[in-house]
């Protein structure tokens, strides 16, 4: 399963859908030492079930709940940056917040989602400035650079994305300036020298092209916003939009949805 994350979203896992950036993640089904039709898999190996995968483009910063699912569902998660601004332009979509009644509803709904998902949301004082004037292009390029340099997983991508999310959606802080990106990255555990290298890399053609490719991949799936999930089962693609589609995604990949706090649901 692959997913992308946009800059601002509808809840902590997937923040409001009128976002400005994105991270794409990839999930694959995982099996541990069990017999299947093609034979027995060695314990601990990770295999993708033939004909079944899920590509998911979700609003960012890194969805805490989406990440938690890899400990509940039989999935592997890989994160890849994408840019929501490019999705909106490429699809011809308009931000839902531009419709007055919808904006008022989304503001109320955001607080309900914060309580439901138990996340510390405090929207920017000027959301239009944060989302439409400042945007998140520089932040997404920085996350792409983090991913490009990370080896052996996506822990740094997750931690940096989480800190960027906290800045904009919980602390009403900037995520566009180099000093802001540096502060978030160092709080996520990166060293000053690593951050300096990543800031330089984030402005390179290599990273700009990387982000464009990820964004185009989402558009190839007919994306019009984030979060977006594309579930591939037996060669057939099923597309899901929105952070309220976990039940359907679970059904599509043969897993169970146990609510926003799966650990508590097991008790």
Buried (B, 14 or more C-beta within 10 A) or exposed (E): BBBBBBBBBBBBBBBBBBBBBBBBBBBBBBBEEEEEEEEEBEEEEEBBBEEBBBBBBBBBBBBBBBBBBBEBBBBBBBBBBBBBBBBBEBBEEEBBBEEEEBBEEBEEBBEEBBEEBEBEBEBBEEBBEBBBEBBBBBBBBBBBBBBBEBEEEBEBBBBBBBBBBBBBBBEBBBBBEBEBBBBBBBBBEBEEEBBBBBBEBBBEEEBBEBBEEBBBBBBEBEBBBBBBBBBBBEEEEBBBBBBEBBEBBBBBBEBEBBEBBBEEEEE
